């Protein structure tokens, strides 16, 4: 079918925090600053698995202006 996008894999803020070794509050701050990408669903925020993988590869404290693409030669998919 044309016009239908595949559903991106998402995890909860809590799961993302565990994966990154940080707090749910830090993950929410990263979402707000676009250091992570996600969406609001089912009454809470969800984080893109691709974005999470990029954050793990590059570190969670880096400044990010335009997504992973500017930092990752392989273009992780989160930018």
MDAnalysis code that builds the backbone (N, CA, C; Angstrom):
import MDAnalysis as mda
import numpy as np

u = mda.Universe.empty(237, n_residues=79, atom_resindex=np.repeat(np.arange(79), 3), trajectory=True)
u.add_TopologyAttr("name", ["N", "CA", "C"] * 79)
u.add_TopologyAttr("resid", np.arange(1, 80))
u.add_TopologyAttr("resname", ["UNK", "UNK", "UNK", "UNK", "UNK", "UNK", "UNK", "UNK", "UNK", "UNK", "UNK", "UNK", "UNK", "UNK", "UNK", "UNK", "UNK", "UNK", "UNK", "UNK", "UNK", "UNK", "UNK", "UNK", "UNK", "UNK", "UNK", "UNK", "UNK", "UNK", "UNK", "UNK", "UNK", "UNK", "UNK", "UNK", "UNK", "UNK", "UNK", "UNK", "UNK", "UNK", "UNK", "UNK", "UNK", "UNK", "UNK", "UNK", "UNK", "UNK", "UNK", "UNK", "UNK", "UNK", "UNK", "UNK", "UNK", "UNK", "UNK", "UNK", "UNK", "UNK", "UNK", "UNK", "UNK", "UNK", "UNK", "UNK", "UNK", "UNK", "UNK", "UNK", "UNK", "UNK", "UNK", "UNK", "UNK", "UNK", "UNK"])
u.atoms.positions = np.array([
    [0.828, -1.178, 0.000],
    [0.000, 0.000, 0.000],
    [0.873, 1.242, 0.000],
    [0.556, 2.173, -0.828],
    [1.297, 3.415, -0.881],
    [0.878, 4.336, 0.252],
    [1.817, 5.158, 0.716],
    [1.519, 6.161, 1.716],
    [1.527, 5.666, 3.150],
    [1.693, 4.373, 3.351],
    [1.728, 3.843, 4.709],
    [3.181, 3.663, 5.114],
    [3.541, 4.285, 6.246],
    [4.903, 4.187, 6.742],
    [4.995, 3.022, 7.722],
    [6.134, 2.320, 7.751],
    [6.302, 1.260, 8.745],
    [6.351, 1.854, 10.146],
    [5.864, 1.118, 11.107],
    [5.876, 1.560, 12.494],
    [7.284, 1.413, 13.041],
    [7.784, 2.478, 13.637],
    [9.119, 2.454, 14.208],
    [9.069, 1.821, 15.598],
    [10.064, 1.026, 15.918],
    [10.127, 0.393, 17.233],
    [10.371, 1.451, 18.298],
    [9.595, 1.377, 19.373],
    [9.674, 2.346, 20.460],
    [9.797, 1.631, 21.796],
    [10.469, 2.284, 22.745],
    [10.555, 1.766, 24.105],
    [10.125, 2.861, 25.070],
    [9.773, 2.471, 26.285],
    [9.359, 3.439, 27.294],
    [10.553, 4.277, 27.743],
    [10.264, 5.414, 28.338],
    [11.307, 6.282, 28.899],
    [12.100, 5.523, 29.963],
    [11.400, 4.741, 30.768],
    [12.070, 3.979, 31.817],
    [13.044, 2.958, 31.227],
    [12.617, 2.255, 30.178],
    [13.496, 1.271, 29.530],
    [14.693, 1.965, 28.886],
    [14.468, 3.109, 28.269],
    [15.562, 3.864, 27.653],
    [16.559, 4.308, 28.721],
    [16.051, 4.758, 29.871],
    [16.928, 5.188, 30.958],
    [17.796, 4.029, 31.450],
    [17.203, 2.865, 31.617],
    [17.978, 1.689, 32.047],
    [19.055, 1.365, 31.018],
    [18.687, 1.401, 29.758],
    [19.624, 1.075, 28.671],
    [20.802, 2.058, 28.629],
    [20.523, 3.326, 28.920],
    [21.561, 4.358, 28.864],
    [22.281, 4.545, 30.201],
    [21.793, 3.887, 31.257],
    [22.404, 4.032, 32.563],
    [22.173, 5.410, 33.161],
    [20.985, 5.950, 32.947],
    [20.650, 7.275, 33.449],
    [19.242, 7.256, 34.034],
    [18.687, 8.416, 34.262],
    [17.365, 8.520, 34.878],
    [16.289, 8.811, 33.832],
    [15.037, 8.476, 34.138],
    [13.943, 8.832, 33.239],
    [13.864, 10.352, 32.996],
    [14.191, 11.149, 34.020],
    [14.176, 12.606, 33.847],
    [15.191, 13.043, 32.801],
    [16.399, 12.454, 32.824],
    [17.424, 12.776, 31.829],
    [16.946, 12.391, 30.430],
    [16.287, 11.251, 30.296],
    [15.768, 10.820, 28.990],
    [14.725, 11.823, 28.491],
    [13.846, 12.271, 29.365],
    [12.856, 13.275, 28.966],
    [13.533, 14.576, 28.536],
    [14.594, 14.956, 29.237],
    [15.347, 16.156, 28.844],
    [15.991, 15.962, 27.473],
    [16.491, 14.754, 27.220],
    [17.097, 14.458, 25.920],
    [16.054, 14.496, 24.811],
    [14.850, 14.025, 25.095],
    [13.773, 14.112, 24.109],
    [13.450, 15.569, 23.807],
    [13.375, 16.373, 24.846],
    [13.039, 17.783, 24.661],
    [14.102, 18.510, 23.835],
    [15.369, 18.174, 24.057],
    [16.458, 18.843, 23.333],
    [16.749, 18.192, 21.982],
    [15.987, 17.166, 21.647],
    [16.138, 16.423, 20.397],
    [17.444, 15.632, 20.315],
    [18.028, 15.325, 21.479],
    [19.176, 14.421, 21.527],
    [18.699, 12.985, 21.389],
    [17.408, 12.752, 21.681],
    [16.714, 11.490, 21.418],
    [15.431, 11.839, 20.674],
    [14.953, 10.890, 19.916],
    [13.709, 11.099, 19.194],
    [12.663, 10.110, 19.681],
    [11.443, 10.564, 19.744],
    [10.361, 9.716, 20.204],
    [9.021, 10.390, 19.993],
    [8.000, 9.868, 20.678],
    [6.661, 10.424, 20.555],
    [5.879, 10.137, 21.833],
    [4.805, 10.873, 21.989],
    [3.926, 10.663, 23.125],
    [2.851, 9.667, 22.707],
    [2.690, 8.612, 23.494],
    [1.704, 7.578, 23.172],
    [1.257, 6.878, 24.448],
    [0.020, 6.495, 24.490],
    [-0.522, 5.738, 25.625],
    [-0.269, 6.427, 26.965],
    [-0.374, 7.744, 26.989],
    [-0.227, 8.483, 28.231],
    [1.199, 8.706, 28.694],
    [2.184, 8.402, 27.870],
    [3.584, 8.608, 28.241],
    [4.443, 8.747, 27.006],
    [5.683, 9.070, 27.222],
    [6.613, 9.217, 26.107],
    [7.264, 7.890, 25.774],
    [7.537, 7.691, 24.492],
    [8.240, 6.515, 23.980],
    [9.452, 6.997, 23.195],
    [10.538, 6.245, 23.245],
    [11.797, 6.602, 22.596],
    [12.048, 5.660, 21.428],
    [12.467, 6.223, 20.313],
    [12.824, 5.443, 19.136],
    [14.009, 4.537, 19.449],
    [13.902, 3.259, 19.092],
    [14.989, 2.302, 19.318],
    [16.230, 2.715, 18.530],
    [16.058, 3.220, 17.313],
    [17.206, 3.663, 16.509],
    [17.899, 4.852, 17.164],
    [17.113, 5.783, 17.679],
    [17.663, 6.947, 18.366],
    [18.410, 6.514, 19.626],
    [17.862, 5.568, 20.341],
    [18.482, 5.035, 21.545],
    [19.831, 4.387, 21.220],
    [19.866, 3.614, 20.149],
    [21.117, 2.967, 19.733],
    [22.178, 4.011, 19.386],
    [21.778, 5.082, 18.748],
    [22.716, 6.141, 18.398],
    [23.242, 6.827, 19.653],
    [22.365, 7.103, 20.603],
    [22.789, 7.733, 21.852],
    [23.783, 6.839, 22.593],
    [23.551, 5.531, 22.574],
    [24.483, 4.594, 23.213],
    [25.833, 4.614, 22.504],
    [25.814, 4.712, 21.183],
    [27.055, 4.689, 20.408],
    [27.879, 5.959, 20.596],
    [27.216, 7.088, 20.791],
    [27.905, 8.375, 20.812],
    [27.935, 9.046, 22.178],
    [27.247, 8.500, 23.147],
    [27.227, 9.093, 24.481],
    [26.012, 9.984, 24.672],
    [25.551, 10.069, 25.902],
    [24.309, 10.796, 26.154],
    [24.526, 12.258, 26.496],
    [25.769, 12.696, 26.676],
    [26.010, 14.077, 27.079],
    [26.540, 14.960, 25.959],
    [26.553, 14.464, 24.738],
    [27.042, 15.286, 23.636],
    [25.974, 16.297, 23.233],
    [26.429, 17.420, 22.720],
    [25.506, 18.417, 22.196],
    [25.064, 17.949, 20.816],
    [23.806, 18.141, 20.515],
    [23.275, 17.633, 19.261],
    [22.375, 18.672, 18.625],
    [22.785, 19.194, 17.492],
    [22.003, 20.223, 16.824],
    [21.028, 19.640, 15.821],
    [21.445, 18.620, 15.092],
    [20.568, 18.137, 14.025],
    [20.510, 16.626, 13.942],
    [20.537, 15.951, 15.060],
    [20.425, 14.501, 15.052],
    [21.756, 13.825, 14.853],
    [21.701, 12.547, 14.844],
    [22.893, 11.714, 14.779],
    [23.654, 11.895, 13.477],
    [22.981, 12.234, 12.404],
    [23.615, 12.288, 11.093],
    [24.877, 13.138, 11.096],
    [24.917, 14.186, 11.906],
    [26.097, 15.033, 11.930],
    [27.249, 14.410, 12.721],
    [26.979, 13.385, 13.496],
    [27.993, 12.750, 14.319],
    [28.369, 11.355, 13.851],
    [27.532, 10.723, 13.076],
    [27.712, 9.313, 12.786],
    [27.894, 9.084, 11.297],
    [29.045, 8.561, 10.940],
    [29.324, 8.302, 9.523],
    [28.365, 7.279, 8.943],
    [27.860, 6.378, 9.772],
    [26.936, 5.370, 9.263],
    [25.502, 5.850, 9.252],
    [25.268, 7.086, 9.690],
    [23.924, 7.668, 9.717],
    [22.958, 6.699, 10.420],
    [23.110, 6.566, 11.711],
    [22.380, 5.604, 12.535],
    [20.886, 5.535, 12.256],
    [20.324, 6.550, 11.691],
    [18.896, 6.519, 11.418],
    [18.097, 7.365, 12.366],
    [18.780, 7.993, 13.319],
    [18.016, 8.796, 14.273],
    [18.034, 10.269, 13.912],
    [18.732, 10.632, 12.870],
    [18.840, 12.053, 12.525],
    [17.909, 12.496, 11.467],
])
